[in-house]
Each structure stands twice: as C-alpha cells, then as structure tokens.
Amino acid sequence: MLQIILYGLISLIILVALLRLTPIWDNMLSAKPAGLIDFTTVEAPNKPNWFLLCEDDVCKGTPASAAPPLFDRSADELKGRLDALLLEMPNTEVRMDQNNQMDILVRTPVMRWPDIISVQVVPLEEGKSTIRIYSRSIYGHSDLGANKARVMNWLKRLQG
C-alpha cells in the first residue's frame, strides 16, 4: 500500500514538473490578448484581483484604485524607460505595442498564472507625461495584492 502511494506521489511530481517546464502548462492557462483598450470605459470585474491606475476624470467606467503620477519627462522618454523596464522583467511578454499603448502578459514565477496589464503612456503639455495602467488576473478570485504591488513597483522604478 505504501509503495502504491509512493509511486503515485512520484508520478504526480513528474507530471507537474513536465507541465511546468514545457509550453503545455502555459497553453492550458491561456490569456487572450486585450489589444487596445479604452480607459474611459474600463469595467473591472466583481473580484478583488485587479488594480487600476488612472485619473478619476478619465476612467469613468470603474473608480481608479490610485491616481497616476506626473512625470517630468516627455511621453517618448517615459515610454523608453518602460520598454527598458519590461525587458528586465522575468516572465513578461509585450504582446501589442502601438499608439503609446501596450498589452502585456506577465506570468507568476512558480505556477505561471497569467496576468494581463494594459498600459497607456499619455503626453502632457510642457514636455511632461503620465501613465495609465490596468493590471488584472485572469484566474482566481483574489490576487492577494499582486497587481497593486506590480504597478507600484513599476512606478517606483519609472520615477527613479
């Protein structure tokens, strides 16, 4: 009996390792591209697994989680810093990049759960800019604050 349980456990470990270390797992946990989104009409789900960084007068479909900062650099400079930041991030794939808006897929380190992040770099007057970010989990009810932590980490690094 103990031998059967041991073989079952070993088989389960091998199966999880094979799924995790091959594209099979990523294909099972797929996430459709968000494409270009309209931040004025974003409607967040009724689950606490998202974070929206947006101006209140812009994002009218869903109350923003926080207001975006004002950057003392042009939108092109901010976009360049964002591009460099994303290149450094593990498990991150930019799936669309056009018109100062990006669709980004980020997978969690261990289980590779997909999160979708929509980013819009906004040019302002006098060479300044701001950024809007909608980060959300595809699976699960709660993200345990992961989306907020990600956005705040990105902001800290973009402001530095």
Backbone as JSON Lines, residues from 0, in Angstrom:
{"i":0,"aa":"M","n":[0.83,-1.2,0.0],"ca":[0.0,0.0,0.0],"c":[0.87,1.26,0.0]}
{"i":1,"aa":"L","n":[1.9,1.27,0.86],"ca":[2.81,2.41,0.94],"c":[3.54,2.6,-0.38]}
{"i":2,"aa":"Q","n":[3.86,1.48,-1.02],"ca":[4.55,1.53,-2.3],"c":[3.67,2.18,-3.37]}
{"i":3,"aa":"I","n":[2.39,1.9,-3.38],"ca":[1.44,2.49,-4.33],"c":[1.35,4.0,-4.12]}
{"i":4,"aa":"I","n":[1.27,4.41,-2.87],"ca":[1.2,5.84,-2.54],"c":[2.48,6.53,-2.98]}
{"i":5,"aa":"L","n":[3.62,5.91,-2.74],"ca":[4.9,6.48,-3.12],"c":[5.0,6.61,-4.64]}
{"i":6,"aa":"Y","n":[4.61,5.58,-5.37],"ca":[4.62,5.65,-6.83],"c":[3.66,6.73,-7.34]}
{"i":7,"aa":"G","n":[2.52,6.84,-6.71],"ca":[1.55,7.87,-7.08],"c":[2.12,9.27,-6.87]}
{"i":8,"aa":"L","n":[2.77,9.48,-5.74],"ca":[3.38,10.78,-5.44],"c":[4.49,11.1,-6.43]}
{"i":9,"aa":"I","n":[5.32,10.15,-6.72],"ca":[6.41,10.36,-7.69],"c":[5.83,10.69,-9.07]}
{"i":10,"aa":"S","n":[4.81,9.96,-9.45],"ca":[4.16,10.21,-10.74],"c":[3.58,11.62,-10.8]}
{"i":11,"aa":"L","n":[2.95,12.05,-9.72],"ca":[2.37,13.39,-9.65],"c":[3.45,14.46,-9.75]}
{"i":12,"aa":"I","n":[4.56,14.27,-9.07],"ca":[5.67,15.23,-9.12],"c":[6.24,15.31,-10.54]}
{"i":13,"aa":"I","n":[6.4,14.17,-11.17],"ca":[6.91,14.15,-12.55],"c":[5.94,14.86,-13.48]}
{"i":14,"aa":"L","n":[4.66,14.6,-13.33],"ca":[3.64,15.23,-14.17],"c":[3.65,16.74,-14.01]}
{"i":15,"aa":"V","n":[3.68,17.22,-12.77],"ca":[3.7,18.67,-12.52],"c":[4.97,19.28,-13.09]}
{"i":16,"aa":"A","n":[6.1,18.62,-12.92],"ca":[7.37,19.13,-13.47],"c":[7.32,19.21,-14.99]}
{"i":17,"aa":"L","n":[6.79,18.17,-15.62],"ca":[6.69,18.18,-17.08],"c":[5.76,19.29,-17.56]}
{"i":18,"aa":"L","n":[4.64,19.46,-16.9],"ca":[3.7,20.51,-17.29],"c":[4.32,21.89,-17.08]}
{"i":19,"aa":"R","n":[4.99,22.06,-15.97],"ca":[5.55,23.36,-15.61],"c":[6.73,23.74,-16.5]}
{"i":20,"aa":"L","n":[7.52,22.78,-16.9],"ca":[8.73,23.05,-17.66],"c":[8.53,22.98,-19.17]}
{"i":21,"aa":"T","n":[7.32,22.82,-19.62],"ca":[7.03,22.79,-21.05],"c":[5.93,23.79,-21.36]}
{"i":22,"aa":"P","n":[5.73,24.13,-22.63],"ca":[4.67,25.07,-23.0],"c":[3.25,24.55,-22.76]}
{"i":23,"aa":"I","n":[3.12,23.28,-22.43],"ca":[1.79,22.7,-22.22],"c":[1.03,23.46,-21.14]}
{"i":24,"aa":"W","n":[1.69,23.73,-20.02],"ca":[1.05,24.43,-18.89],"c":[0.6,25.83,-19.31]}
{"i":25,"aa":"D","n":[1.49,26.56,-20.01],"ca":[1.14,27.9,-20.47],"c":[-0.05,27.87,-21.43]}
{"i":26,"aa":"N","n":[-0.11,26.84,-22.27],"ca":[-1.24,26.73,-23.2],"c":[-2.54,26.41,-22.46]}
{"i":27,"aa":"M","n":[-2.44,25.62,-21.39],"ca":[-3.63,25.3,-20.6],"c":[-4.14,26.54,-19.87]}
{"i":28,"aa":"L","n":[-3.23,27.39,-19.42],"ca":[-3.58,28.63,-18.71],"c":[-3.41,29.81,-19.65]}
{"i":29,"aa":"S","n":[-4.17,29.8,-20.73],"ca":[-4.0,30.83,-21.74],"c":[-4.68,32.13,-21.32]}
{"i":30,"aa":"A","n":[-4.3,33.19,-21.99],"ca":[-4.88,34.51,-21.77],"c":[-4.97,35.2,-23.13]}
{"i":31,"aa":"K","n":[-6.19,35.51,-23.55],"ca":[-6.37,36.17,-24.84],"c":[-5.82,37.59,-24.77]}
{"i":32,"aa":"P","n":[-5.22,38.06,-25.84],"ca":[-4.72,39.44,-25.85],"c":[-5.85,40.44,-25.61]}
{"i":33,"aa":"A","n":[-5.56,41.47,-24.84],"ca":[-6.56,42.51,-24.57],"c":[-6.62,43.5,-25.72]}
{"i":34,"aa":"G","n":[-5.51,43.67,-26.45],"ca":[-5.46,44.65,-27.53],"c":[-5.55,46.05,-26.96]}
{"i":35,"aa":"L","n":[-5.93,46.99,-27.81],"ca":[-6.11,48.37,-27.36],"c":[-7.37,48.44,-26.5]}
{"i":36,"aa":"I","n":[-7.25,49.07,-25.35],"ca":[-8.44,49.25,-24.52],"c":[-8.73,50.74,-24.37]}
{"i":37,"aa":"D","n":[-9.95,51.06,-24.11],"ca":[-10.37,52.44,-23.88],"c":[-10.47,52.63,-22.37]}
{"i":38,"aa":"F","n":[-9.54,53.37,-21.8],"ca":[-9.52,53.55,-20.35],"c":[-10.76,54.27,-19.84]}
{"i":39,"aa":"T","n":[-11.46,55.01,-20.71],"ca":[-12.67,55.71,-20.25],"c":[-13.82,54.75,-19.97]}
{"i":40,"aa":"T","n":[-13.74,53.55,-20.53],"ca":[-14.84,52.6,-20.35],"c":[-14.44,51.3,-19.66]}
{"i":41,"aa":"V","n":[-13.27,51.27,-19.04],"ca":[-12.82,50.05,-18.35],"c":[-13.83,49.67,-17.28]}
{"i":42,"aa":"E","n":[-14.24,48.42,-17.29],"ca":[-15.13,47.9,-16.25],"c":[-14.45,46.73,-15.58]}
{"i":43,"aa":"A","n":[-14.05,46.93,-14.34],"ca":[-13.35,45.89,-13.6],"c":[-14.33,44.81,-13.15]}
{"i":44,"aa":"P","n":[-13.84,43.6,-12.99],"ca":[-14.71,42.51,-12.53],"c":[-15.11,42.68,-11.07]}
{"i":45,"aa":"N","n":[-16.08,41.9,-10.64],"ca":[-16.53,41.92,-9.23],"c":[-15.67,41.0,-8.37]}
{"i":46,"aa":"K","n":[-14.38,41.02,-8.62],"ca":[-13.42,40.23,-7.84],"c":[-12.28,41.17,-7.45]}
{"i":47,"aa":"P","n":[-11.66,40.94,-6.31],"ca":[-10.55,41.81,-5.89],"c":[-9.21,41.37,-6.49]}
{"i":48,"aa":"N","n":[-9.17,41.19,-7.82],"ca":[-7.93,40.72,-8.43],"c":[-7.46,41.65,-9.55]}
{"i":49,"aa":"W","n":[-7.61,42.96,-9.33],"ca":[-7.2,43.95,-10.32],"c":[-6.74,45.22,-9.62]}
{"i":50,"aa":"F","n":[-6.04,46.07,-10.4],"ca":[-5.6,47.36,-9.9],"c":[-5.61,48.32,-11.08]}
{"i":51,"aa":"L","n":[-6.25,49.48,-10.89],"ca":[-6.38,50.47,-11.96],"c":[-5.74,51.78,-11.54]}
{"i":52,"aa":"L","n":[-4.72,52.19,-12.28],"ca":[-4.05,53.47,-12.07],"c":[-4.54,54.4,-13.17]}
{"i":53,"aa":"C","n":[-5.35,55.38,-12.8],"ca":[-5.98,56.24,-13.8],"c":[-6.53,57.5,-13.14]}
{"i":54,"aa":"E","n":[-6.65,58.56,-13.93],"ca":[-7.27,59.78,-13.44],"c":[-8.76,59.56,-13.29]}
{"i":55,"aa":"D","n":[-9.35,60.1,-12.22],"ca":[-10.79,59.91,-11.98],"c":[-11.64,60.5,-13.1]}
{"i":56,"aa":"D","n":[-11.2,61.6,-13.7],"ca":[-11.99,62.22,-14.76],"c":[-11.86,61.49,-16.1]}
{"i":57,"aa":"V","n":[-10.95,60.53,-16.18],"ca":[-10.78,59.75,-17.41],"c":[-11.46,58.39,-17.29]}
{"i":58,"aa":"C","n":[-11.13,57.66,-16.25],"ca":[-11.67,56.31,-16.05],"c":[-13.02,56.41,-15.36]}
{"i":59,"aa":"K","n":[-14.06,56.48,-16.15],"ca":[-15.4,56.68,-15.6],"c":[-16.17,55.36,-15.44]}
{"i":60,"aa":"G","n":[-15.72,54.3,-16.11],"ca":[-16.41,53.03,-16.02],"c":[-16.18,52.33,-14.69]}
{"i":61,"aa":"T","n":[-15.02,52.55,-14.09],"ca":[-14.63,51.93,-12.82],"c":[-13.82,52.95,-12.03]}
{"i":62,"aa":"P","n":[-14.11,53.12,-10.74],"ca":[-13.29,54.03,-9.95],"c":[-11.84,53.54,-9.91]}
{"i":63,"aa":"A","n":[-10.92,54.46,-10.11],"ca":[-9.5,54.11,-10.11],"c":[-9.05,53.69,-8.71]}
{"i":64,"aa":"S","n":[-8.1,52.78,-8.68],"ca":[-7.5,52.36,-7.41],"c":[-6.56,53.44,-6.88]}
{"i":65,"aa":"A","n":[-5.93,54.16,-7.8],"ca":[-4.99,55.23,-7.45],"c":[-4.85,56.16,-8.64]}
{"i":66,"aa":"A","n":[-4.42,57.38,-8.37],"ca":[-4.17,58.36,-9.43],"c":[-2.74,58.22,-9.92]}
{"i":67,"aa":"P","n":[-2.51,58.39,-11.21],"ca":[-1.15,58.26,-11.73],"c":[-0.32,59.5,-11.41]}
{"i":68,"aa":"P","n":[0.99,59.32,-11.31],"ca":[1.86,60.46,-11.05],"c":[2.1,61.27,-12.32]}
{"i":69,"aa":"L","n":[2.57,62.47,-12.14],"ca":[3.0,63.33,-13.23],"c":[4.51,63.15,-13.38]}
{"i":70,"aa":"F","n":[4.97,62.85,-14.59],"ca":[6.4,62.65,-14.83],"c":[6.98,63.89,-15.48]}
{"i":71,"aa":"D","n":[8.15,64.31,-15.03],"ca":[8.85,65.46,-15.6],"c":[9.71,65.01,-16.77]}
{"i":72,"aa":"R","n":[9.12,64.24,-17.66],"ca":[9.8,63.8,-18.87],"c":[8.73,63.6,-19.95]}
{"i":73,"aa":"S","n":[9.16,63.65,-21.18],"ca":[8.23,63.5,-22.29],"c":[7.66,62.08,-22.34]}
{"i":74,"aa":"A","n":[6.57,61.94,-23.07],"ca":[5.96,60.61,-23.23],"c":[6.94,59.65,-23.9]}
{"i":75,"aa":"D","n":[7.73,60.15,-24.86],"ca":[8.71,59.29,-25.53],"c":[9.78,58.8,-24.55]}
{"i":76,"aa":"E","n":[10.24,59.7,-23.67],"ca":[11.23,59.3,-22.67],"c":[10.63,58.28,-21.68]}
{"i":77,"aa":"L","n":[9.4,58.54,-21.24],"ca":[8.74,57.62,-20.32],"c":[8.53,56.26,-20.98]}
{"i":78,"aa":"K","n":[8.12,56.27,-22.24],"ca":[7.91,55.02,-22.97],"c":[9.23,54.25,-23.1]}
{"i":79,"aa":"G","n":[10.32,54.96,-23.35],"ca":[11.63,54.32,-23.43],"c":[12.03,53.67,-22.11]}
{"i":80,"aa":"R","n":[11.75,54.36,-21.01],"ca":[12.05,53.78,-19.69],"c":[11.18,52.56,-19.43]}
{"i":81,"aa":"L","n":[9.91,52.62,-19.83],"ca":[9.01,51.48,-19.66],"c":[9.5,50.3,-20.49]}
{"i":82,"aa":"D","n":[9.89,50.55,-21.73],"ca":[10.41,49.47,-22.58],"c":[11.62,48.8,-21.93]}
{"i":83,"aa":"A","n":[12.54,49.61,-21.4],"ca":[13.73,49.07,-20.75],"c":[13.36,48.26,-19.5]}
{"i":84,"aa":"L","n":[12.4,48.77,-18.73],"ca":[11.95,48.07,-17.53],"c":[11.36,46.71,-17.89]}
{"i":85,"aa":"L","n":[10.53,46.66,-18.91],"ca":[9.88,45.41,-19.3],"c":[10.88,44.37,-19.79]}
{"i":86,"aa":"L","n":[11.95,44.83,-20.42],"ca":[12.99,43.9,-20.87],"c":[13.68,43.22,-19.69]}
{"i":87,"aa":"E","n":[13.73,43.89,-18.54],"ca":[14.38,43.34,-17.35],"c":[13.47,42.39,-16.58]}
{"i":88,"aa":"M","n":[12.17,42.46,-16.81],"ca":[11.21,41.71,-16.01],"c":[11.11,40.26,-16.5]}
{"i":89,"aa":"P","n":[11.28,39.29,-15.59],"ca":[11.13,37.89,-16.0],"c":[9.65,37.55,-16.25]}
{"i":90,"aa":"N","n":[9.42,36.56,-17.05],"ca":[8.07,36.05,-17.32],"c":[7.14,37.12,-17.89]}
{"i":91,"aa":"T","n":[7.71,38.05,-18.66],"ca":[6.94,39.18,-19.19],"c":[7.02,39.19,-20.71]}
{"i":92,"aa":"E","n":[5.86,39.35,-21.34],"ca":[5.79,39.36,-22.8],"c":[4.93,40.54,-23.25]}
{"i":93,"aa":"V","n":[5.51,41.43,-24.04],"ca":[4.75,42.53,-24.64],"c":[4.08,41.96,-25.88]}
{"i":94,"aa":"R","n":[2.74,41.91,-25.84],"ca":[2.01,41.28,-26.94],"c":[1.51,42.28,-27.97]}
{"i":95,"aa":"M","n":[1.42,43.54,-27.59],"ca":[1.0,44.58,-28.52],"c":[1.6,45.89,-28.04]}
{"i":96,"aa":"D","n":[2.09,46.69,-28.98],"ca":[2.7,47.97,-28.66],"c":[2.42,48.92,-29.82]}
{"i":97,"aa":"Q","n":[1.41,49.79,-29.65],"ca":[1.1,50.76,-30.69],"c":[0.36,51.95,-30.09]}
{"i":98,"aa":"N","n":[0.56,53.1,-30.7],"ca":[-0.11,54.34,-30.28],"c":[0.05,54.62,-28.79]}
{"i":99,"aa":"N","n":[1.26,54.44,-28.26],"ca":[1.54,54.68,-26.84],"c":[0.75,53.78,-25.9]}
{"i":100,"aa":"Q","n":[0.22,52.67,-26.43],"ca":[-0.5,51.72,-25.58],"c":[0.1,50.33,-25.77]}
{"i":101,"aa":"M","n":[0.15,49.58,-24.65],"ca":[0.75,48.25,-24.67],"c":[-0.18,47.23,-24.02]}
{"i":102,"aa":"D","n":[-0.14,46.01,-24.54],"ca":[-0.81,44.86,-23.95],"c":[0.3,43.91,-23.51]}
{"i":103,"aa":"I","n":[0.38,43.66,-22.2],"ca":[1.49,42.9,-21.64],"c":[0.96,41.68,-20.89]}
{"i":104,"aa":"L","n":[1.61,40.56,-21.07],"ca":[1.28,39.33,-20.35],"c":[2.41,39.06,-19.37]}
{"i":105,"aa":"V","n":[2.07,38.93,-18.09],"ca":[3.04,38.59,-17.05],"c":[2.57,37.3,-16.39]}
{"i":106,"aa":"R","n":[3.47,36.37,-16.23],"ca":[3.14,35.1,-15.57],"c":[3.81,35.05,-14.2]}
{"i":107,"aa":"T","n":[3.08,34.49,-13.22],"ca":[3.64,34.36,-11.87],"c":[4.83,33.39,-11.93]}
{"i":108,"aa":"P","n":[5.79,33.57,-11.03],"ca":[7.03,32.8,-11.12],"c":[6.87,31.28,-11.01]}
{"i":109,"aa":"V","n":[6.13,30.79,-10.05],"ca":[6.1,29.35,-9.82],"c":[5.02,28.66,-10.65]}
{"i":110,"aa":"M","n":[3.79,29.06,-10.48],"ca":[2.68,28.37,-11.16],"c":[2.38,28.95,-12.54]}
{"i":111,"aa":"R","n":[2.97,30.09,-12.88],"ca":[2.82,30.72,-14.2],"c":[1.38,31.13,-14.51]}
{"i":112,"aa":"W","n":[0.63,31.57,-13.49],"ca":[-0.7,32.1,-13.72],"c":[-0.56,33.38,-14.55]}
{"i":113,"aa":"P","n":[-1.39,33.57,-15.58],"ca":[-1.25,34.76,-16.41],"c":[-2.0,35.97,-15.84]}
{"i":114,"aa":"D","n":[-1.36,37.12,-15.92],"ca":[-1.98,38.4,-15.61],"c":[-1.84,39.27,-16.86]}
{"i":115,"aa":"I","n":[-2.85,40.07,-17.13],"ca":[-2.81,40.98,-18.27],"c":[-2.66,42.4,-17.74]}
{"i":116,"aa":"I","n":[-1.75,43.15,-18.35],"ca":[-1.55,44.54,-17.98],"c":[-1.69,45.39,-19.23]}
{"i":117,"aa":"S","n":[-2.6,46.35,-19.17],"ca":[-2.76,47.33,-20.24],"c":[-2.13,48.63,-19.77]}
{"i":118,"aa":"V","n":[-1.28,49.21,-20.6],"ca":[-0.55,50.42,-20.23],"c":[-0.74,51.46,-21.33]}
{"i":119,"aa":"Q","n":[-0.97,52.69,-20.9],"ca":[-1.06,53.8,-21.84],"c":[-0.17,54.94,-21.33]}
{"i":120,"aa":"V","n":[0.78,55.34,-22.14],"ca":[1.64,56.49,-21.83],"c":[0.96,57.72,-22.45]}
{"i":121,"aa":"V","n":[0.76,58.75,-21.63],"ca":[-0.03,59.91,-22.05],"c":[0.86,61.16,-22.08]}
{"i":122,"aa":"P","n":[1.02,61.76,-23.28],"ca":[1.79,63.02,-23.34],"c":[0.97,64.17,-22.77]}
{"i":123,"aa":"L","n":[1.65,65.06,-22.05],"ca":[1.02,66.24,-21.48],"c":[1.76,67.49,-21.97]}
{"i":124,"aa":"E","n":[1.27,68.64,-21.62],"ca":[1.9,69.89,-22.02],"c":[3.25,70.06,-21.34]}
{"i":125,"aa":"E","n":[4.07,70.94,-21.92],"ca":[5.37,71.33,-21.37],"c":[6.32,70.15,-21.2]}
{"i":126,"aa":"G","n":[6.24,69.16,-22.08],"ca":[7.16,68.04,-22.05],"c":[6.97,67.08,-20.91]}
{"i":127,"aa":"K","n":[5.82,67.1,-20.3],"ca":[5.53,66.18,-19.19],"c":[4.68,65.03,-19.71]}
{"i":128,"aa":"S","n":[4.46,64.03,-18.86],"ca":[3.66,62.88,-19.25],"c":[3.1,62.2,-18.0]}
{"i":129,"aa":"T","n":[2.18,61.28,-18.25],"ca":[1.65,60.43,-17.18],"c":[1.42,59.05,-17.76]}
{"i":130,"aa":"I","n":[0.97,58.14,-16.93],"ca":[0.78,56.75,-17.37],"c":[-0.48,56.19,-16.75]}
{"i":131,"aa":"R","n":[-1.2,55.41,-17.51],"ca":[-2.37,54.69,-17.01],"c":[-2.06,53.21,-17.09]}
{"i":132,"aa":"I","n":[-2.42,52.47,-16.04],"ca":[-2.13,51.03,-16.0],"c":[-3.34,50.3,-15.44]}
{"i":133,"aa":"Y","n":[-3.77,49.27,-16.17],"ca":[-4.85,48.4,-15.7],"c":[-4.27,46.99,-15.64]}
{"i":134,"aa":"S","n":[-4.0,46.52,-14.43],"ca":[-3.38,45.21,-14.21],"c":[-4.42,44.28,-13.6]}
{"i":135,"aa":"R","n":[-4.62,43.11,-14.21],"ca":[-5.65,42.19,-13.7],"c":[-5.26,40.74,-13.91]}
{"i":136,"aa":"S","n":[-5.74,39.93,-12.97],"ca":[-5.52,38.49,-13.03],"c":[-6.62,37.85,-13.86]}
{"i":137,"aa":"I","n":[-6.27,36.79,-14.55],"ca":[-7.26,36.08,-15.37],"c":[-7.97,35.02,-14.54]}
{"i":138,"aa":"Y","n":[-7.22,34.31,-13.73],"ca":[-7.78,33.2,-12.97],"c":[-7.81,33.53,-11.48]}
{"i":139,"aa":"G","n":[-8.75,32.96,-10.8],"ca":[-8.82,33.12,-9.35],"c":[-9.68,34.3,-8.93]}
{"i":140,"aa":"H","n":[-10.03,34.3,-7.67],"ca":[-10.88,35.36,-7.12],"c":[-10.04,36.52,-6.6]}
{"i":141,"aa":"S","n":[-9.03,36.23,-5.83],"ca":[-8.18,37.26,-5.24],"c":[-6.76,37.12,-5.77]}
{"i":142,"aa":"D","n":[-6.06,38.23,-5.87],"ca":[-4.66,38.18,-6.29],"c":[-3.72,38.44,-5.12]}
{"i":143,"aa":"L","n":[-4.29,38.57,-3.91],"ca":[-3.51,38.82,-2.69],"c":[-2.64,40.07,-2.82]}
{"i":144,"aa":"G","n":[-3.12,41.05,-3.58],"ca":[-2.4,42.32,-3.74],"c":[-1.3,42.31,-4.77]}
{"i":145,"aa":"A","n":[-1.2,41.25,-5.58],"ca":[-0.11,41.14,-6.55],"c":[-0.17,42.21,-7.63]}
{"i":146,"aa":"N","n":[-1.35,42.52,-8.12],"ca":[-1.46,43.54,-9.17],"c":[-1.08,44.92,-8.66]}
{"i":147,"aa":"K","n":[-1.54,45.27,-7.47],"ca":[-1.16,46.56,-6.88],"c":[0.35,46.61,-6.66]}
{"i":148,"aa":"A","n":[0.92,45.56,-6.11],"ca":[2.36,45.53,-5.86],"c":[3.14,45.68,-7.15]}
{"i":149,"aa":"R","n":[2.69,45.04,-8.22],"ca":[3.37,45.13,-9.51],"c":[3.35,46.58,-10.01]}
{"i":150,"aa":"V","n":[2.16,47.18,-10.01],"ca":[2.04,48.56,-10.52],"c":[2.88,49.52,-9.69]}
{"i":151,"aa":"M","n":[2.83,49.39,-8.38],"ca":[3.61,50.29,-7.52],"c":[5.12,50.08,-7.73]}
{"i":152,"aa":"N","n":[5.54,48.86,-7.93],"ca":[6.95,48.57,-8.22],"c":[7.37,49.22,-9.53]}
{"i":153,"aa":"W","n":[6.54,49.08,-10.56],"ca":[6.84,49.7,-11.85],"c":[6.94,51.21,-11.73]}
{"i":154,"aa":"L","n":[5.99,51.82,-10.99],"ca":[6.0,53.27,-10.82],"c":[7.28,53.73,-10.13]}
{"i":155,"aa":"K","n":[7.65,53.02,-9.08],"ca":[8.86,53.37,-8.34],"c":[10.08,53.33,-9.26]}
{"i":156,"aa":"R","n":[10.15,52.31,-10.08],"ca":[11.28,52.16,-10.98],"c":[11.24,53.17,-12.13]}
{"i":157,"aa":"L","n":[10.05,53.53,-12.59],"ca":[9.94,54.53,-13.66],"c":[10.27,55.93,-13.16]}
{"i":158,"aa":"Q","n":[9.99,56.2,-11.88],"ca":[10.26,57.52,-11.33],"c":[11.71,57.7,-10.94]}
{"i":159,"aa":"G","n":[12.41,56.6,-10.72],"ca":[13.82,56.65,-10.28],"c":[14.78,57.11,-11.32]}
